[in-house]
Amino acid sequence: MRPQQNLRFCTSADGTRIAIASIGSGPPLVRAAHWLSHVEHDLDSPVWGPWLAELSREHTYLRYDQRGCGLSDADIADFSLDAWVADLEAVVAASGLRRFPLIGMSQGGAVAIAYAVRHPEQVSHLVLVGAYARGAARRAVTADQRLEAETLVRLIRLGWGRDNAAFRHVFTNQFIPGGTPAQHAWWNELERLTATPENAARTLEAFHDVDVTALARELRVPTLVLHARGDARVPFDEGRQLAALVPGARFVPLQSDNHVLLAGEPAWPGFLAELRGFLGAGAAESLEGTASEAALTPAERDVLRGVAQGLDNAAIARQLGKSEKTVRNQVSSIFDKLGVRTRAEAIVHVRDRAGRG
């Protein structure tokens, strides 16, 4: 059965329209946009389908199409890290999120890192999968490496839009070399559907020039970095070096050659276990400890849990079957007992207690 999702749009700071999709229920889990996506086409994907099913199993999984891709505006001028981060900021604001785990996959890792540095009070956990700090042009040290990066951009401009998928298959083999014929065919079609040749080329060119090395060192949120050993799209060493840059990051090698993990491969269940363990570790204990110290009532503990999940008052009220006025009053009581003035301070209070534990 085709999964059901909610689709809506928001407007970024420069007026670009961004398509947002959410699926599942529960606390939010946000994925920063990456180069190839189409939130509607992905619903029928033999590649992304298992991701949607698993990441929405315990969360409201929220993703969006990057500017120039999928259902987001295609007629744009600004392809830059600042613009991509502004898009994520607009998505978070439009979704009413206060605090949430953030996933950055592939090129989306740089966007997620920059966002988490700017908004550490909003990001409870940062997960980086197949990500990098330096784009291909920045990490190239030989003439051949620079030529390879330039050639991939030229291949897009030359053959991306053709009916013959031969040119696009070059990229498909980098993303999912272990895929089935059906998965390869779907990915080839995704490339054609998601972006024009010029938008695809300009996007990749801009990502090639990204360098968030300095920003990665500034991260102060719990971070998990996972990277496939045989990744043909982003070298394994880039993932390992990224983990070394982030203070306190945990690094998990994945036994795979795929840049995008496939559900049938051995690395998939291990990836899910690491992700769920990381997102769930210590959350309940931290909340209960904070609630006990502040003498919160059971009802206030439930509300605090919603605050820590990044939900606004209206969302908490819906989740708990209360009126929004009741939740607002309970939030005020929680703030008084914790000795804080804002949601951000309450979240930091809980996080700091978890750090001391």
N, C-alpha and C positions, 0 to 999 in steps of 0.2 A: 504494500500500500504506500502511495506517495505521502510523505510526511506533510503535515500542515504547518505553515509558518505565517507570522505576521509581517507584512511588508509595508514600510512607510518611507518617507523622505524627510531630509532636513537640509538646511542651507549652511554652507561653510562661511567663514569670515569674508571671503572674496566673492560670495554669491553663487559658488558652485553647488549644484544640487547633488546630494549624496543619498544613495539607496541603502536602507537599513533593513535587515531581516532578523527576526528572532524566532527561536523554536524551543519548545520544552517549557518547563516551569521550575520554580525554585530560585535560589540565589543567582545573581547574574554572573556570567562568565563571558568576557568580551575578547574577541579576536581582532587585533589590528589588521587593517587591510594589507594585502600583498598584491603582487603584480598581476596574477591571473585569477580572476574570480568572476562569477556571474550568479548572484544570489538566487535567481529563479532557476537557471539552467542546472545549478549544483544539486537541486532536489532530486534529479534523476541520475545522478552521477554514480557510476560503479567505483569511482575513486573516493569522492567526498562523502558519499552516502553513509558509510560506517562512522566517519568522523561526526557527522551530524547526529546520528543515533546515539553514539557513546557520550559525546560532550553535552548533549541535552538530557541525558538520563537523570542527572541530579541537579541540573542547572537550567536557567533560562539562557541559552547560548545565543549570543548576539554577535552578528558579523555584518559587514557592509562592503559595498563595492568601492574600490579605490577610484578617485577621480580619473576620468578617461577610460574606465573599464565598466563592463556589465551594464547595469541600469543607471549608474551615475552619469552625470553630464560628460559628454564626449568633447564638446567644443570648449577647450580650456587652454590657457596660456602658461600657467604656473605649474611646473613639475619640479618641486623642491621639497626638501625635508620639512621646512617650516610649513608649507602648504599641507603636506600629509598629516602633520601633527595637528594643525588647525582643523582638518577634517575629523580626526578622532575626537578632538575637543567638542566639536559641534554634535557628533553622534552621542557622546556621553551626556551633554547638556539636554539634547532632545529626548533622551531616554530616561531622564530623571534619576540618573545613577549618582550615588554618593561615594561608594567604595566597592571595589570589585577586583577579582583576579583578572590579569591581562595576559593574553597569549600573543606572542610575536613570532610568526613563522616566516622563514626565508627573509625576503626584503622587509617584511613587516616587523622584523626584530629591531631594526634601527628606529622605526617609528615608535615602537613600544618603549624602547629605551629612552628616547627623547621625551616622550610623554611622561614616563615614570619619574624622570629627573625633575620635570616641571611641576608635576602634581603628585608628590610622594604620599600625601595624605589620602589620595583616592585609590591608589593601587595597593591592594592587600598582599598580592603575590604576583610575581612576574615569571612567566614561562617562555623560554626562548627555544624554538625548535628549528634546526637547520639554519640558524641565523648567523650573522657576522657583524663585526664592527666596521670592517673596511670593505668597500665595494671593489669589484674586479680591477678597476683602473687604479685604485689607491694601493691595492696589495700587489700589483704587478711589479716584478723586479727585473724581468728579462724582456727582450724585444718580442719574443714569441708570445709571452703572456699578454703583453699589450696588444699585439696583433690579434690574438684570439678574442679579446674583449671587443675590439673594434669590428672584427669580422661578424660576430654574432649580431651586433646592431645593424650592420649592412644586410645580413641575411633577412632580417625582419623587414626592412624597407623593400627588399627585392622580391621576397616570395611569400610573405605572411598572408596576403589577401588572395592568393591564387587558389583555384579549385583543386589543383594537385597539392596534396598534403606533404610532399617530399621535404620542402623547406621547414615547415612547422614540425615535422617529425624529428628533426635535429634536436629541438628543444624538448619534445616529448621524451626522447631517449635519455635526456639529462635528468628530467624530473622523475620519471617512473620507468627506469630500464627493466625492472622486473615485472612490469605490468603484463596483463593478458592482451591479446589482440583487441578485445572489446574495450578494455581500459585505454589502450593506445588510441583507438579510433575516437573514443569520447574526448580524450585530452586534445587530440588534433583539432576536433571541432570546437572545443572550448576556446582554443587560441584564436580561431577565426571569428567566433562570435563575440568575444569579450572586448576586443579593441581593434581599432583601425591599424593598419601597418605603421602609420606615422605616430599615433599615440603609443603603440607598443614599443616602437624604437626609442622615442623620447623618454618614456618611462624607464626602460632598461638603461639607457645612457645616463640618466640622472642617478639611478641606483648604483651604477658602476662608480660614480664619483662621491658616494656617501662615505663619511668617516665619522663614526660616533665613539671613537676610542676614548677621548677625553670624557665624554658624557658617561660611558660605561663605568669609569672609575668613580663617578659621583653617585652612583646608584646606592640607595639606602633602603631597599625593600627586599624581602626574601626572594631569592631568584634561583630558578632551576633551569639549567641549560642541557638540552639533549641534542645529539648529533649522530647521524649515521656514519659509520666508519668508511663506507664506500661511496659516500655522497659525490655524485658526478657534477652536481650543480654548484655546491659550495664546499670547498675542501674541508675535510675533517679537522685539520689543524686550525682552521679559522674558528670553528666552534670551540675547540679546546682553548685557544688564545682568548676568545671572548669570555669564557668562564673564568679565566685567570685574571681578567681585568676587573670583574665585578666583585666587590668585597663580600666574602662569605657565600658566594654562589656554589651550588652543588652541580657537578658535571656528570652526566650519564651517557656513556657511549652506547650506541644502538647497533646491533649486528644486522646491517642492511646496506644495500647499494642504492636504495631509493631515497631521493630528496623528500618526497611525500610518501610517508609510510602507507602500505597497503594492508588491508584487514587480514588477508590470508597468510602473511609472512610471519616468521617466528618472533620478530621484534615487536609486533603489534601489541600482544597482551602485556609484555613487559613495559612498554611505553605507557599504556593505560594505568597499570599499577603504580608506576612512578608518579604520574600526573595526579591520580586520585589521592595517593598518600601525601603528596606535597600540599595539595589544596586543603586537605582535611586535617593535617597535622597540627595539633595543639589548639585549634580554633575553639572547640567546645570547652576545653579545659580553661582557656584564657577567659572566656566569657563567664564561666561559672565562678572562677576565682574572683574576678572583678565584681560580680554581682554579690558574692558573699561579703567581700570587704566593705562594700558600700551599703549593705543591708537592703538590697533591692528586693521587692516583692516578686513572686513568680511571674505575675503579669508584666512587671517591668523588665524582668529578664528576657521574656519573649520579645518585647519591643526593642531592647538593647541588641538582641540577636539580629533583628531586622536592620537596625542602624548599621551594625558591623558588616552586614551583607551588602550595604550600599543602597538600600531601599529608602525612598522618601516616605513621608507620613501617609500619603494616600495609598501607596503600595503596601505598607505595613498594615494599614487598616483593612485592606482587601484580604490580605493573607491571614489575618487573625480574626476576621469577622467582627471588627469593631468600627465605631464611627471615627472619622478623621479627627474630630475634636477630642475624643478620648485619648487617641494616640498622641496628639499634640500635648495634652496635659501630662501624660505619662513621660514623654520625652523631657518636658520641663522638670519633672520630679527627678528623673535620672540625672540630668545635668546638675541639679542642686546637690544630689547625693555624691556624685563623682567630683564635684567641685570644678566643673568645666562650663564653658559658655556656648560652645558650638558643637555641631556634629563632628567636625574635623578633630576638635580637641578630645571628644569622647573616644573616637576611633584611635587616636594616637595614645590615649591613656591605656586602652586595652592592648594595643600593640606593644607599648613599652613594658606593660606587665608581663606579656608573653616573652619579651626579650630577657627580662630579669629571671623568668622561670627557666 
